[in-house]
């Protein structure tokens, strides 16, 4: 009778724990410019699920503007620090699909893996997280079986498949393919710096849903101007010699610090400087587009 009770208790524990989610495998995080109108994203996830039903699959975004490699680079760097060290990222913004651009896996110094075409998508994570090693994907071993005649959907056939196999532990980083030089294709951009007049930086991205303009100027660098909340700073945005915006703007802790429709400069959620209109669309009103060559200057 006692043995029967023990067995019953063990069975209950096994059933209870088997219903809990499995978090043993590293996270697999997808991003692309595919959108969600068609089943491209579902196809990639289906391939990953076929590698291992135990995978923990997440989305960063699939709404990157088509062919916008710079935004792919930014979105990867924007979230990487919030994920564990063993996370596998699959990024597919690949206007050169089927050409001689390399398919690679970058291992950063914190142990994260980035599976993507080497077309500039790795520009910012390589800078911020550092390069531990880069391997080229050997498609003779790391490609979805039966896809060899397809040359236009490497996101599914190569990147999702390889990323899933890495996250599931089906292959090691060393089994990805040949080791390359510890470097990646990089996109040039205006880096933030202090000048004798103030701070110069760029506008890498928009908070597109609200039309806020985000800069690559950190809050710490902005602090060197000595501007306090409630004071104003001279803001100038230009593209080449064309000035898109120029006026003094109040520094606020949040959007409601200025009247409706008025511009404000603030610290955004990733601790960089942003520009907004209170309940308005700054980017639309002043025709601001993102990109590493859009320059912003801040003067006290």
N, C-alpha and C positions, 0 to 999 in steps of 0.2 A: 504493500500500500504506500509506504514511504517512497519507494523507488518510483512508483507511478506518479506521485505528486511532484517529485523532482523533475521527471521527464516532461510533465505537463508545464511546469514553470519554465524550463529551458525552451520548450516549443513556443511559449508565449513570447519570451524575450527575442527569439530568433525572428518570429513573425513581426514583432514591433519594430525591430531594428531594420529588417529588410524593406520596410515601407518608407524609411527615411531616404532623403536624397543622397547620392554618392558624390562626394567632393574630393575623392582621392586624386583624380587626374587634374592636370593644370587646366586653366581656363583657355578656351579658344575663342578669340575675338575677331569678328569679321568687319571690314569696311570696304565700300566700293562706290562707284558712280553709276551703279546699275538701276537705281530706283526700285520701286516695288510694284510697278504696273504689270510687269511680266515675271515669270517664275525663275529668273536667273539666280536670285538669292536662295530660293528654296532648293534649287538644283545643287548649289554648293553645299548647303546644309545637309541635303540628302546624301551626298558623297561622304561628308564627314561622319554622319550617323552610320553609314555603311561600314566605315572603318571601325567605329566603336559606338554602340548605343549608350555607353557610360560617359561619353564626352559631355563637358559642360560648355555649351555653345552660347555666345552672346554677340550682340551687334553693337558696334560703335556708331556708324551711320552708313546708309546706302544712298544718301542724298547729296553727295559731293557733286558739284557741277561737272558735266561730262568732260572728260579729258583733262581735268584740272589737277595736274600733278602736284602743284604747289599746295593746294588745299588738302590733298591727301597727306602730304608731309606734315602740315600743321595739325590736322586732326589726330594723327598718330601721336605726335608729341604732346598734344593737349591732354591726353588721357593716360599716357603710359605710366606716369608716376602713381596713379591711383590703383594700379593692378599689381598683383604679387610678382615676385621676381621670376617665377617660372612660366609666366603667361606666354602664350603663342598668339601673335597677331598675324592675320592674313589681310593684306591690303591690295585691292585690285583696282587701280586706275591706270589703264594700260593702252594708251592710244597706239603704241607700237606693237601690239599683240601679233605674234607670228613672224616678227622680224628678228634681226640678230641682237636685239637688246637681251641682256642676261636675266635669267630668273635666279634669284638668290635667296638665301636665308642669312640674315644678319643676327649675330649673337652679341648683345650689348654687355657692358661690363657688370651690369646687375643681374645677368642671367636670362633676360627676356629674349624671345626669338621673334623676328619679323620676316614674314614670308611674302615676297613681293617682286615685281620687276624692278631691276636696278635702273630706274629712269629719273631719279630725283626724289622719289617718295620717301627715301631714308635720310634726306638732308638734315632734318632737325633732330631726330632721335639719335643719329650718329654724333651730332654735336653735343647734345645735352646728356646722353647716357653713355657715350663712348663706345668705341668698337672693340670688342674682344676678338671676334673672328668673322669672316664672311666665307660662305661656301656657295658654289654654283649648283643648282639643282640638276642632278643627273636624271634626265627624263626617261632614260632606258630602264631605270629602276623605280623612280618616283613619279609615276604618271598613272592615271586611272586606266585600268585595262580596257581595251576596246576603243579608246579615244584617239588612237595614233593618227588617224586621217583628218581629225579636226584640228584646225590651226587658229581658230578665232575665239575659243573659250578656255583659255588657260586658267582663268579664275576658278573654274570648276575642275578641269582635268589635271592641272598641275599644282596650283597654289592651295586650293581647299584640300586636295588629297594629301599633299605633303604636310601641310599644317596639321591636319587631323592625325596623321601618322606620328608626327612629333609629339603632339599633345597626348596621344594615347599610349606613347611609349613603344609603338611598333617599330620605330627606327630611332636611332640616336642622332645627335647633331652631326657626328662624324660620318654617318651613313647618308647624309643629304647628297653629297657629291664632292668634287674636288675643292680643296682649299684655295681661296683667292688672296690677293693682296688685301691687307686690312684697310680698305678704302671703298667708298661708294660714289656714284654719280651725285653731284651736289649742285643745287640751284643757287645762284648768287642773289644776295639781297642786302639792303641797307641795315646793318646792325646798329643797335642803339649805342650812342656814345655821347659823352659830354664835350661840348665845344666852349670856346671863349664867350659865346653869346647865350648858350643854354644847352638844351638837349635835342639831338636829332635821332630819329628812328624811322620805322616804316609801319605800314598798315597791312599786316599779313592776312587778316581775316575780318569778316563782319560777324556780328551776332545777328545773323541774317533775318531771323524771324521778327525781330524788333527793329532792325535797321541801325543798331548801335555799331560804332566803329571801334575796333579793337586795335591797339598798337602793340609793338614788341618792347615798349619801354616799361621796365619794372617799377613797382611802387617805390622800391628802395632807391632807384636812380632818380625818380621824380622828387623824392624827399630832399635831394641835394639842392634843389631850387629854393628850398625854404618857404614854400607856399603852404599856408594853413587852410583848413576848411573855411569857406566863406570869402576867401580872397580870390583874386582873378589871375589868370595866366594868359599870355599872348600865344595864340595857337595859329599856326600856318600849315596848311596842307597843300602840297603841290605834286604834280606829275611832270617831271622835267622842268621846263620854265613856266608851265601853266599853273597858276594859283587857283585852287578849287575852293579854298575856305581860308579866311583870315580875319580874326577878331579876338578880343579878350573874352575869356570864358571863365565862369565861376567854378571853383573846385568845391565839390560837394561830397558828402558821404553816401548819398543815394539820390535818385532822380527827383524826388519831391523837394529837394533843396532849392529848386528854381521854379519859376512860374510855368504854367502849361505852355508848351511850344518853345520854351527857351532852351538854349544849349547848355550842357553841363559837362564838366570833365570829372572823372571819378575813377576809383580803383575797382576793376572787375573781379569776377570770382576766381580767376587764376592769378590774381595779384599783379596784373598789368594795368596800364592806364587806358581808359576808354573814353569815347565821346558819345553823347546821346542828346536827343531832344526829349524833354519831359512829355511823355505820351505822344511822341512823334517819331518820324523815321529820319534820322540824321543822314544816313547814306543816300537815301532817295532824294531828299531835299537839296543836298549839295553835290549830287552826282559823284559820290565817292565809291570807287571799286577797290576791292582788296588786291594785294600783290606786293611782293617784296620791293618793288621799285616805286611805290607810292610813298612819298616822304612826308613825315610830319616833324615840325619844329616847335619846340616849347621854350618860351622865354618868360622870365618873371616880370 
